[in-house]
Amino acid sequence: MTDASDNRDLVIVALKQRIGELISNYELEMASIRAQYTKLQHAYDLLKKNTTPQPEEKKTFPSVDELLEESNK
């Protein structure tokens, strides 16, 4: 009966160790993703700050007088 109990204890210890490894890997990946997100957000903020929108050209049409002057030339 002690052999079965020892085997269960070994299995439990092994499972706890594996769960700990999985959690550690998960936390490492999440930290990496957060760091990448922070870098991208910072780069986006700098890009957004440094790019000023270009003013749109207003299309103006010549007046009738200007058209008449050009046609008389």
C-alpha positions as CSV (number, residue, x, y, z in Angstrom):
1,M,0.0,0.0,0.0
2,T,2.9,2.3,0.6
3,D,4.2,1.7,-2.9
4,A,0.9,3.0,-4.4
5,S,1.0,6.0,-2.1
6,D,4.6,6.7,-3.0
7,N,3.7,6.5,-6.7
8,R,0.8,8.9,-6.3
9,D,3.0,11.3,-4.4
10,L,5.6,11.1,-7.2
11,V,2.9,11.7,-9.8
12,I,1.5,14.6,-7.9
13,V,5.0,16.2,-7.5
14,A,5.7,15.7,-11.2
15,L,2.4,17.3,-12.1
16,K,2.9,20.2,-9.8
17,Q,6.4,20.8,-11.3
18,R,4.9,20.7,-14.8
19,I,2.1,23.1,-13.9
20,G,4.7,25.4,-12.4
21,E,6.7,25.3,-15.7
22,L,3.6,26.0,-17.8
23,I,2.7,29.0,-15.6
24,S,6.2,30.3,-15.7
25,N,6.3,30.0,-19.5
26,Y,2.9,31.7,-19.7
27,E,4.0,34.6,-17.5
28,L,7.2,35.0,-19.6
29,E,5.2,35.1,-22.8
30,M,2.7,37.6,-21.4
31,A,5.5,39.9,-20.2
32,S,7.1,39.7,-23.7
33,I,3.8,40.5,-25.4
34,R,3.3,43.5,-23.0
35,A,6.8,44.7,-23.7
36,Q,6.3,44.5,-27.5
37,Y,2.9,46.2,-27.2
38,T,4.5,49.0,-25.2
39,K,7.2,49.5,-27.8
40,L,4.7,49.6,-30.6
41,Q,2.4,52.0,-28.7
42,H,5.4,54.3,-28.0
43,A,6.5,54.2,-31.7
44,Y,2.9,54.9,-32.8
45,D,2.6,57.9,-30.4
46,L,5.9,59.3,-31.6
47,L,4.9,58.9,-35.2
48,K,1.5,60.4,-34.6
49,K,3.2,63.3,-32.7
50,N,5.8,64.0,-35.4
51,T,3.6,63.8,-38.4
52,T,1.6,67.0,-38.8
53,P,-1.3,66.9,-41.2
54,Q,-0.7,68.7,-44.4
55,P,-3.1,71.5,-45.1
56,E,-5.4,70.7,-47.9
57,E,-5.1,72.8,-51.0
58,K,-8.2,74.8,-51.6
59,K,-9.1,74.7,-55.2
60,T,-10.2,78.1,-56.3
61,F,-11.7,78.8,-59.6
62,P,-10.8,81.9,-61.5
63,S,-13.3,84.7,-61.6
64,V,-15.1,85.7,-64.7
65,D,-12.9,88.9,-64.9
66,E,-9.8,86.8,-64.7
67,L,-11.0,84.5,-67.5
68,L,-11.9,87.5,-69.7
69,E,-8.4,89.0,-69.1
70,E,-6.7,85.8,-70.1
71,S,-8.8,85.4,-73.2
72,N,-8.0,89.0,-74.2
73,K,-4.2,88.5,-74.0
